[in-house]
């Protein structure tokens, strides 16, 4: 209840305070490339319920049905403005809307697309889906350069499923079993330090488990 109250209040104030920034980003996106301001994609949330996540659109419209769901290396689908938004994780800000609606939390396991959830072991599904997914978490910190990593392997999809996904699930299990309000604050602080200042706040992340 405390976690949800903090999420709700933060989402409300965040949307109000960041409203002008949202408008600026929306205008720049429209001027940079044709297409909608928001990117919506189906993800799996708490109790296995599916919802459509909000992000600022960072890719060109019209990739086609066969476009990969993973972003790999210097993906040609990413727009100029999209690259900047991704660099500073500004494309994730609209997920405050998902927090407001109760589909997400500020901190928690990142919500995955159904195709990759199918690779979760059954025990992990029950545990991960016992909490709301989050905007940031420990896996997001470790794999903030995920697209670069995938761009360096021969089979990105297979590497994601066989290597990255199990490591993410390990972080998710740790979080669900030991999360706290103080730990969430440390993860948020660690995210800000890494995204905007390039600092690897290992001490803060390690203490989030305490």
BELNOR-V465577 format. One record per residue. N is the residue number from 1. RES is the residue in one small letter. OMEGA is omega in degrees with one decimal (* if undefined). D_CENTER is the distance of its C-alpha to the mean C-alpha in Angstrom with 2 decimals. Layout:
BEGIN
N_RES_OMEGA_D_CENTER + N_RES_OMEGA_D_CENTER
END
This chain:
BEGIN
1_x_178.7_22.62 + 2_x_-179.8_22.15 + 3_x_-179.2_18.38 + 4_x_179.0_18.23 + 5_x_178.1_20.70 + 6_x_178.4_18.76 + 7_x_-175.8_15.58 + 8_x_-179.4_17.93 + 9_x_179.7_19.87 + 10_x_179.7_17.06 + 11_x_-179.5_15.49 + 12_x_-179.1_19.05 + 13_x_179.5_20.00 + 14_x_179.6_16.83 + 15_x_179.1_17.34 + 16_x_-177.3_21.02 + 17_x_-176.8_20.80 + 18_x_-180.0_18.27 + 19_x_178.8_20.10 + 20_x_178.0_22.17 + 21_x_177.9_19.29 + 22_x_-178.5_17.69 + 23_x_-179.7_21.15 + 24_x_179.9_21.61 + 25_x_180.0_18.41 + 26_x_-179.2_19.43 + 27_x_180.0_22.93 + 28_x_179.0_22.02 + 29_x_-179.0_19.89 + 30_x_-179.9_22.88 + 31_x_-175.9_25.30 + 32_x_-178.4_23.47 + 33_x_-180.0_23.16 + 34_x_178.7_24.10 + 35_x_-179.8_21.68 + 36_x_177.8_19.68 + 37_x_-177.2_17.65 + 38_x_171.4_14.70 + 39_x_-180.0_12.99 + 40_x_-179.6_12.90 + 41_x_-179.3_12.01 + 42_x_176.5_12.98 + 43_x_178.9_10.78 + 44_x_-176.6_12.44 + 45_x_-176.3_12.35 + 46_x_179.9_14.92 + 47_x_178.7_18.27 + 48_x_-178.9_17.08 + 49_x_-179.0_17.10 + 50_x_176.9_15.45 + 51_x_-179.7_13.96 + 52_x_-176.2_12.87 + 53_x_176.5_9.52 + 54_x_170.7_10.22 + 55_x_168.9_9.28 + 56_x_-179.4_12.07 + 57_x_179.9_13.71 + 58_x_-177.6_13.80 + 59_x_176.3_16.05 + 60_x_178.7_19.65 + 61_x_174.9_20.67 + 62_x_179.0_22.74 + 63_x_179.2_21.16 + 64_x_-176.4_22.92 + 65_x_-177.2_22.40 + 66_x_178.7_22.52 + 67_x_-178.9_19.68 + 68_x_178.7_17.34 + 69_x_177.2_13.91 + 70_x_173.7_12.84 + 71_x_-170.9_12.90 + 72_x_175.8_15.82 + 73_x_178.2_17.43 + 74_x_-175.5_18.90 + 75_x_-178.1_17.98 + 76_x_179.4_20.77 + 77_x_-176.7_18.81 + 78_x_179.1_16.87 + 79_x_179.1_18.91 + 80_x_178.8_20.24 + 81_x_179.3_18.41 + 82_x_179.8_15.18 + 83_x_178.7_15.59 + 84_x_179.6_15.99 + 85_x_179.4_13.01 + 86_x_-178.2_10.78 + 87_x_-177.7_12.93 + 88_x_176.7_12.35 + 89_x_179.1_8.74 + 90_x_178.4_10.81 + 91_x_-179.2_9.37 + 92_x_-174.6_6.55 + 93_x_179.4_9.70 + 94_x_177.5_10.86 + 95_x_170.2_8.53 + 96_x_175.9_11.37 + 97_x_179.1_13.37 + 98_x_175.6_11.62 + 99_x_179.7_12.23 + 100_x_-179.0_15.73 + 101_x_179.2_16.40 + 102_x_178.6_15.56 + 103_x_-176.9_12.98 + 104_x_175.1_10.27 + 105_x_176.0_10.82 + 106_x_-179.3_9.99 + 107_x_179.5_9.66 + 108_x_177.9_9.48 + 109_x_-179.5_8.61 + 110_x_179.6_5.32 + 111_x_-176.0_7.06 + 112_x_175.3_8.90 + 113_x_-176.9_11.41 + 114_x_-176.9_14.92 + 115_x_-178.6_16.42 + 116_x_173.8_14.61 + 117_x_178.9_14.90 + 118_x_179.7_18.56 + 119_x_177.6_18.59 + 120_x_169.1_17.69 + 121_x_-175.1_20.99 + 122_x_-179.0_22.34 + 123_x_179.5_22.36 + 124_x_178.3_18.69 + 125_x_-178.6_17.92 + 126_x_-177.3_20.10 + 127_x_-177.3_18.62 + 128_x_-176.7_14.84 + 129_x_176.0_15.52 + 130_x_178.2_17.77 + 131_x_175.7_15.10 + 132_x_174.5_12.54 + 133_x_-174.8_8.89 + 134_x_175.3_6.95 + 135_x_178.2_4.85 + 136_x_178.0_5.73 + 137_x_-177.9_8.19 + 138_x_178.6_10.87 + 139_x_178.1_9.53 + 140_x_178.5_6.88 + 141_x_-178.6_10.18 + 142_x_-175.1_12.34 + 143_x_177.6_10.72 + 144_x_177.8_9.68 + 145_x_-175.5_12.44 + 146_x_-177.9_11.59 + 147_x_177.7_13.07 + 148_x_178.5_16.12 + 149_x_-178.1_16.62 + 150_x_179.4_16.63 + 151_x_-176.9_18.96 + 152_x_-178.7_21.45 + 153_x_-175.9_22.10 + 154_x_-178.0_24.50 + 155_x_-175.6_22.54 + 156_x_-178.0_18.76 + 157_x_179.3_18.16 + 158_x_178.9_20.52 + 159_x_179.8_19.18 + 160_x_-176.2_15.62 + 161_x_-172.2_17.22 + 162_x_-176.0_19.89 + 163_x_-174.7_18.50 + 164_x_-176.6_14.76 + 165_x_176.8_14.00 + 166_x_179.1_16.78 + 167_x_175.7_15.64 + 168_x_-179.8_12.16 + 169_x_176.9_14.22 + 170_x_176.6_16.48 + 171_x_-178.8_13.93 + 172_x_179.5_13.00 + 173_x_179.1_16.77 + 174_x_-178.4_17.46 + 175_x_-176.7_15.13 + 176_x_-176.8_16.55 + 177_x_-173.9_20.01 + 178_x_-174.3_20.06 + 179_x_178.9_17.67 + 180_x_178.7_19.40 + 181_x_179.2_19.20 + 182_x_178.6_20.28 + 183_x_177.9_17.82 + 184_x_179.2_14.90 + 185_x_-179.9_16.55 + 186_x_179.4_16.88 + 187_x_177.4_13.24 + 188_x_178.6_12.53 + 189_x_179.4_15.58 + 190_x_179.4_14.64 + 191_x_179.3_11.39 + 192_x_-179.7_13.72 + 193_x_-177.4_16.39 + 194_x_-175.5_14.56 + 195_x_-172.4_12.89 + 196_x_-176.8_16.07 + 197_x_178.0_18.80 + 198_x_-177.8_17.98 + 199_x_175.7_19.04 + 200_x_-173.5_18.26 + 201_x_-175.5_18.65 + 202_x_-178.6_19.59 + 203_x_-179.9_21.97 + 204_x_-179.0_19.56 + 205_x_-179.4_17.09 + 206_x_-178.2_20.17 + 207_x_179.8_21.55 + 208_x_178.5_18.52 + 209_x_-173.5_20.06 + 210_x_*_23.42
END
